[in-house]
Structure formats: structure tokens, C-alpha cells
Amino acid sequence: MPLSVAVLMDPIGAIKPAKDTSLAMLLEAQRRGHTLHYLEQGDLALRDGAPWARLRPLAVRDDAHDWFSLGEAQWRDLRELDIVLMRKDPPVDAQFIYDTMVLEAAQRGGVNVVNDPRALRDCNEKLFALQFPECCAPTLVSRDLAELRRFVAEHGEAVLKPLDGMGGRGIFRVKAGDSNLNSMLETLLAGGPHGEGRHFAIAQKFIPAISAGDKRILLIDGEPVPYALARIPQGDEFRGNLAAGGRGEGVPLSERDRWIAAQVAPELRRRGLRFVGLDVIGDYLTEINVTSPTCARELDAQFGLNIAGLLFDALEQRPAGSRAP
């Protein structure tokens, strides 16, 4: 039965179609005969507590130069739709949080919101991974400059990053005794020279296995796709993120990868996190991406997969109520 599917995303005209996972989802939904609607953050509203959105009919094409067409915008009650794909990129700021509250009202009205809006609020992509300490490298999350300095001294080499970044932005690799350490920490903490940080920062023990790639493992309803995309740093860059110039190379999941996925999967299902990307370096889980995981198109191209097809198989089997029992 055809479904009505809306996507909330960043401007579709600015995406890179050959690499955009949201576009892969939309192409698959259209191929199945579902009707597509498009909205951005400014298109959400609450009317007397009811969720509304300014929706535009959407058609998509797998064309690097001409990949979408939009119809005329119309305000509609979101509860008239079957599925809303929440694919807005970070930062998860106040406006993002407010969006999830409108989407939660739609969810209460029977709409399948993917991923679950409550989970999007609760599961910071870096902090959520720390619920599984057996999977993670030594990590400290703090606003205190002195504590973060002690962590770097203890482990000799660390990676420092903000809580709300994406694409490798704001990430530093630092060694104990580095004369720039204080400056890096002050930048991340948005504080002064005496440790009075306003923002949390993360310090994580440096994992040398990054040279073999930062693997992105995609899970659908807790089940991992059998291949990961290893994002391999290039030149003198230590970050593997594709946005930072990393090279993507598909690799089969290792036994350790599957073990990590198995530890995380029950909690993903419990929270209604239906499409998730795990970041794994060597033997360690570093992030759980829940907002707008990517890399599906690269894996599809390298291994002849249809990851969006697997997702829509799952959504069509359980079209309403996104949380597992």
C-alpha cells in the first residue's frame, strides 16, 4: 500500500547526490510508489497543540545535476502522514530540540517518526556511546581544563572534541606536553585560562588503528549491514571523516564489529532508533550516530547493496509506533 513519506532535512539543493543517504532513502521510497513531501526546520508549527508542517510535494531523480523537483508549499496536519524521516544534520541545538517536540506530537498522533524524536533528544552521539563502556576506549567528558590536561598526561596522546560537532570539525589530536594544549582546551570549553569552561569537551585516548580507518557500521532495527565503510585518513591528516578528506573503502565486518553491534542493538531497539551509524576505530566504539547517519550510497555502490531498501522493508512491516516492545 502506498505511504505518504515526508523528509525533514537541510536544504536539498545543497546536498552531494552521489553520497547523500537521505536521497537514497527518498529514491527508494519513490521507487516503491510512496508519495514524497519535503520540509525544512522553518516549516514546522504547533496549532493548538497539533503538529503542522508546510509541506512541498517532492520528486527525486538519481542524477548528479538534476536530482529533485519541488511543488507548491501547503500547510498540512502532520498526522495525515504515515512516515516522517528526521534527517536534519547536527548541531543538536535548541531549535533541533524544539523540532523533536513537534515531531513527538506527530508521533503521538500515529506517525512513524524515524528516528524516534525522544531518542534524538536523549542520545547525544558522543555521550550515548559511553553507555557501553566495555566497547569504548578510555574517555573523559568534562568542563574542567585541569582534569582534561591530567587525562592527556595519563594517556600520553589523546583526541579532543566538542559534544556537538560533526564531519570532523573541531577535533584535535594532542600529545602530553604540547604547548598548544591549553589553547585547544580553552577553544573547546569556551572558557578562560583558569579552567572555567562553559561547554563540555571530550578527551579520548588516541587509537593508533585510525590509520586503517574510522569504520561506519550501519544498523537497521539493530541489525548491522554486513559491510562497513572504513574512512581512511589521507596524507598527514589524522581524521578519517569523508568531510575532512578521508577515503572511503568498504570492508566486511569483523567479529569485534559484530560483537559491538550486538552490545548496542537491544538499547537501539528499545529507544526506537531504527537507522543508526556506529563509528568504530580498531576495537573501540567512538560514536553512535542517530541524527542523520550517512555512507549508505558508498556501501551500495561498492557491494551492490540497497540499504535504503532494507530500511523501507522494516518500515513497511512496522509502519506505526517506532519503538520495539
C-alpha positions in Angstrom: 0.0 0.0 0.0 1.5 3.4 -0.9 2.5 5.5 2.1 2.9 9.2 2.5 6.6 10.0 3.4 7.9 13.4 4.5 11.6 14.2 5.0 12.9 17.0 7.2 16.4 17.8 6.1 18.9 20.5 5.4 18.4 22.3 2.0 18.1 19.5 -0.6 19.6 21.8 -3.3 22.9 21.8 -1.3 23.5 18.0 -1.0 26.0 15.9 -2.8 23.6 13.5 -4.5 26.2 10.7 -5.2 26.9 10.5 -1.5 23.7 11.5 0.2 21.9 8.8 2.3 18.7 10.9 2.6 18.5 11.0 -1.2 19.0 7.2 -1.3 16.0 6.8 1.1 13.8 9.1 -1.0 14.7 7.3 -4.2 13.8 4.0 -2.6 10.5 5.4 -1.2 9.6 6.8 -4.6 10.5 3.5 -6.4 8.0 1.7 -4.1 5.2 4.1 -5.1 5.2 6.2 -1.9 4.3 9.9 -2.1 7.1 12.2 -1.0 6.9 15.5 0.8 9.7 17.9 1.8 10.2 20.3 4.7 13.0 22.2 6.5 13.2 23.4 10.1 11.3 26.6 9.5 8.3 24.6 8.1 7.2 23.1 11.4 4.4 24.6 13.7 2.1 23.7 16.5 -1.5 24.8 16.2 -3.5 24.4 19.4 -1.1 21.6 20.3 -1.5 19.8 16.9 1.6 19.3 14.7 1.5 21.1 11.4 4.1 21.5 8.6 4.4 23.5 5.4 5.0 20.6 3.0 6.1 20.7 -0.6 5.5 17.7 -2.9 8.8 16.2 -3.9 10.1 14.1 -6.8 13.7 12.8 -6.9 16.0 11.5 -9.5 19.4 9.7 -9.4 21.0 12.5 -11.4 24.1 14.3 -10.3 23.0 17.6 -11.9 19.2 17.5 -11.6 18.1 15.4 -8.6 14.9 16.9 -7.3 11.7 18.9 -8.1 9.5 20.6 -5.6 5.8 21.5 -5.9 3.9 24.3 -4.2 4.0 24.5 -0.4 0.9 23.8 1.6 0.3 23.7 5.4 -1.0 20.3 6.5 -1.6 18.5 9.7 1.4 16.2 10.1 -0.9 13.5 11.5 -2.2 12.9 8.0 1.2 11.4 7.0 2.5 7.8 7.5 6.2 8.4 7.9 8.5 11.4 8.7 12.2 10.9 8.1 14.0 13.2 10.5 17.3 13.8 8.7 18.4 17.2 9.9 22.2 17.3 10.4 23.7 18.4 13.8 24.2 20.6 15.7 21.5 19.4 18.1 20.8 22.9 19.3 17.8 24.4 20.9 15.9 24.7 17.6 16.6 21.0 16.8 15.2 20.1 20.3 12.1 22.1 19.6 11.7 20.3 16.2 11.7 17.0 18.0 8.9 18.2 20.3 6.7 19.0 17.3 7.6 15.6 15.8 6.8 13.9 19.1 3.3 15.4 18.8 3.0 13.8 15.4 4.2 10.5 16.7 1.5 10.6 19.4 -0.9 11.0 16.5 0.2 7.8 14.9 3.0 9.0 12.6 6.1 6.8 12.4 9.0 9.3 13.0 12.4 7.9 12.2 14.4 8.2 14.3 12.3 8.5 17.5 12.2 12.1 18.5 12.7 11.4 22.2 15.7 9.4 21.4 17.1 12.2 19.3 16.9 14.4 22.3 18.3 11.9 24.8 21.1 10.3 22.8 24.0 12.7 22.2 26.0 11.0 19.5 29.2 11.0 21.6 27.8 10.6 25.1 25.4 7.8 24.1 28.4 5.6 23.2 29.6 5.8 26.8 26.6 3.8 28.0 28.6 0.9 26.6 32.0 1.3 28.4 33.0 -2.2 27.6 33.1 -1.2 23.9 34.9 2.2 24.3 38.5 3.4 24.7 39.3 5.4 27.9 37.3 8.7 27.8 36.8 11.8 29.9 33.9 14.3 29.5 34.5 17.4 31.5 34.3 21.2 31.6 37.4 21.3 33.8 40.7 22.3 32.0 42.9 20.8 34.6 41.1 17.4 34.6 41.4 17.3 30.8 45.1 18.1 31.0 45.6 15.3 33.5 43.8 12.9 31.2 46.1 13.7 28.3 49.2 13.4 30.6 47.9 10.0 31.8 47.4 8.5 28.4 50.3 10.3 26.5 48.2 11.1 23.5 44.5 11.9 23.1 41.9 13.2 20.8 39.9 16.2 21.9 36.5 17.1 20.5 33.3 19.0 21.2 30.0 17.3 22.1 28.0 18.8 19.2 30.3 18.6 16.2 30.1 16.5 13.0 32.2 15.8 10.0 35.5 16.0 12.0 35.1 19.7 12.8 36.7 21.0 16.0 38.7 17.8 16.6 42.3 18.0 17.9 45.0 15.3 18.3 47.4 16.2 21.1 50.3 14.8 23.0 51.2 15.3 26.6 53.3 18.4 26.9 52.1 20.0 23.8 52.5 23.8 24.2 49.1 24.3 22.4 47.1 22.1 24.7 45.8 24.9 26.9 44.7 26.9 23.8 42.9 23.9 22.3 41.1 23.3 25.6 40.1 26.9 26.0 38.7 26.8 22.5 36.6 23.7 23.1 35.5 24.7 26.6 34.7 28.3 25.5 36.2 29.4 28.8 39.0 31.3 30.2 42.6 30.4 31.1 41.7 29.2 34.6 39.5 26.3 33.7 36.1 27.9 34.0 34.7 26.1 30.9 31.1 26.8 29.7 31.0 23.8 27.4 31.8 20.1 27.9 34.7 18.7 25.9 35.6 15.1 25.3 39.1 13.6 25.7 39.6 10.1 24.3 42.7 8.1 24.3 44.2 8.2 20.9 43.7 4.9 19.0 46.5 4.2 16.5 44.3 1.9 14.5 42.8 5.1 13.0 45.4 4.6 10.2 43.3 1.7 9.0 40.2 3.8 9.0 37.3 5.0 11.1 34.6 2.4 10.3 31.0 3.4 9.9 28.7 0.4 10.6 25.0 1.0 9.7 22.3 -0.8 11.7 18.6 -1.1 10.8 16.4 -2.1 13.8 19.6 -3.2 15.5 20.8 -5.5 12.7 24.1 -4.5 11.1 24.7 -4.2 7.4 27.4 -6.9 6.8 29.9 -4.3 5.4 31.3 -1.1 6.9 32.8 1.9 5.2 36.3 2.5 6.6 37.1 6.2 6.3 40.8 6.3 5.9 42.9 9.4 6.7 44.9 10.8 3.8 48.3 12.5 3.9 49.2 14.0 7.2 45.6 14.3 8.3 44.6 12.1 11.3 40.8 12.4 10.8 39.1 9.8 8.6 35.9 11.7 8.1 34.9 12.0 4.5 34.1 15.7 5.1 37.8 16.1 6.2 39.2 14.4 3.1 39.2 10.8 4.2 38.9 8.0 1.6 36.0 5.6 1.9 36.8 1.9 1.5 34.2 -0.9 2.1 35.3 -3.7 4.4 33.5 -6.8 5.8 32.5 -6.6 9.5 35.0 -8.2 11.8 34.0 -10.4 14.7 34.7 -7.5 17.1 32.5 -5.2 15.0 29.6 -7.7 15.2 30.2 -8.0 19.0 30.0 -4.2 19.4 26.8 -4.1 17.3 25.3 -6.9 19.4 26.0 -5.0 22.7 24.4 -1.8 21.4 21.4 -3.3 19.4 18.9 -4.0 22.3 19.1 -0.4 23.5 18.7 0.9 20.0 15.6 -1.1 19.5 14.2 -0.1 22.9 14.6 3.6 22.1 13.2 3.4 18.6 16.5 4.2 16.9 15.8 2.4 13.7 18.6 3.7 11.4 21.9 4.2 13.2 25.6 4.5 12.4 28.2 3.2 14.7 31.7 4.6 14.4 34.4 2.1 15.3 38.2 2.6 15.3 40.2 -0.6 15.8 38.4 -2.5 18.6 36.6 0.6 20.0 33.3 2.2 19.6 33.7 6.0 19.5 30.3 7.4 18.5 26.7 6.3 17.9 25.2 8.5 15.1 21.5 8.8 15.4 20.6 12.1 13.7 21.4 11.6 10.0 23.8 8.7 9.6 25.5 8.5 6.2 27.6 6.2 4.0 24.8 4.1 2.6 25.4 5.2 -1.0 29.1 4.4 -0.8 28.4 0.9 0.5 25.6 0.3 -2.0 28.0 1.2 -4.9 30.8 -1.0 -3.7 28.9 -4.1 -2.7 25.7 -4.0 -4.8 23.5 -3.4 -1.7 20.3 -1.5 -1.3 20.5 -0.3 2.3 17.5 2.1 1.9 15.6 -0.9 0.7 16.3 -2.8 3.9 15.1 0.2 5.9 11.9 0.5 4.0 11.3 -3.2 4.3 11.4 -2.7 8.0 9.3 0.5 8.0 6.6 -1.1 5.9 6.5 -4.1 8.2 6.1 -1.9 11.3 4.7 1.4 9.9 3.4 2.9 13.1 4.9 3.0 16.6 8.7 3.2 16.2 9.8 1.6 19.5 10.3 -2.1 19.9 8.2 -3.7 22.7 
